[in-house]
Each structure stands twice: as structure tokens, then as C-alpha cells.
Amino acid sequence: MGGDVDVAFDLELPHGRCVGVRIPDGEALESLAQALRDEERAHAAAFGAPRRRTWIAGRTALREALARAGAEASAVLPDDRGAPGLPAGIVGSVSHKDRIAVGLVAREGAARIGVDVEIDAPRSIDIASKVLRPEELAALSALPAAARGSELLVRFSAKEAVYKALDPFVRRYVGFREVALTPQPDGTAQVAMHLAQGEGPFRVEVRWLRREDLILTTARVERA
């Protein structure tokens, strides 16, 4: 897109091209905003400052990923479910934290993809009981205390990526306990679906990696 984009990483992953962009403030953020389409800038203008900052960075990361994958899109606005509306034949997903935004894109047919990024650091609140199914809680209880938090964060992130990829098919909020995940050392994960409304069946793939102080997960979902 332009020289003002501070690219943290550019990865060719099994589920698509993934670009991470460091989120700036002040004049650097406004420079990113000026590189967006008029419709995107107008959409971002309706948000408060924190949300506007991450939305602009997310769209910048997505556009960087599109460009590096050799794809083009006009204004990428949210669809009726809040996901990026991309041209036919192109699928994508966005995630962000306070200081980084990531965009994932791929040329796909029937499948959909999702991405999530998390800061790999201890959390002050234990979210395990809200995020994990009983069998997952049992698996984590067997781990050393120091490993539990990081393992929980991988599962949380992977579920977020799965939900984004799954949403175009089910078009509803999916609770954390409707998916069970077991991350594997090779960067894959075993996935078991427990959808409350019985949708599917689906073929679900998950990939995860640690990069510096980040956990990055992607998911690919298609009907089985």
C-alpha cells in the first residue's frame, strides 16, 4: 500500500496470506487512514477514537495482505454479520489487539477462514471456566501451573478463529463451549464440534504459532 505501513510480519500460512501491522498513533495513524478508500474512511469516522484506531489498522493489514496475495478489492466494508465484505472468490478475516492488527486472505471456493491474534502474557482474570468445556478444563488441570495460562490462551485464540470462519455458515453467535480444542505440538489442533443447534457437519482445520510475544491462530471451515 505505502511506505508508512509498519509491517510486523508477512507470512504465507496454510490458510492464507497473513500480514501483521503495528498500530500507530497520531499523524502516522492519519497517514494510514488516508490510504483507505473514501467509503472506509467514512465508516471509520463514526467510531470513537480507540475503535477507529484499531479499525483503520485492521483494514490496512487486510489491504496489505490482499496486495501481497495478488488480489484487489474496492472498499472493504463490514457485511451484515460484521465480517469484511470481500469480492467473490476471496475470503478473509481480521483481528487486532491494542498494538497490532492482522489480516488473513485466501482465494477460496466453499471454505471460509478466520484469524485471531493475542498477546502471549499472563492475564489478571482467569477465563478458563468461561472458555473451556469440562474435558478441556480437565486437560489443563494436569499441566504445570506455569503452562496453564499460555495453553488456555492458545485455546481461546483458536476458538475465536474458528468462530469467525464458522459464522458465514451458521450466522449466529457461537458460544465458547460449542467447540473443544486440543492444540498439538506441531502447530495443528484436534477440533470437536458441539454446536447447540446441530448445524453441520463441518470440516475444521486449525493452525497456531507463537511469534515473539504473540499467539497467532488461523482456522479454515467448510461443509463436510
Buried (B, 14 or more C-beta within 10 A) or exposed (E): BEEBBBBBBEBEBEBBBBBBBBBBEEEBBEBBBEBBBEEBBEBBEEEEEEEBBBBBBBBBBBBBBBBBBEBEBEBBEEEEEEBBBBEEEBBBBBBBBEBBBBBBBBEBEEBBBBBBBBEBEEEEEEEBEEBBBEEBEEBBEEEEEEEBBBBBBBBBBBBBBBBBBBBBBBEEEBBBBBBBBBBEEEBBBEBEBEBEEEBBEBEBBBBBBEEEEBBBBBBBBBEE
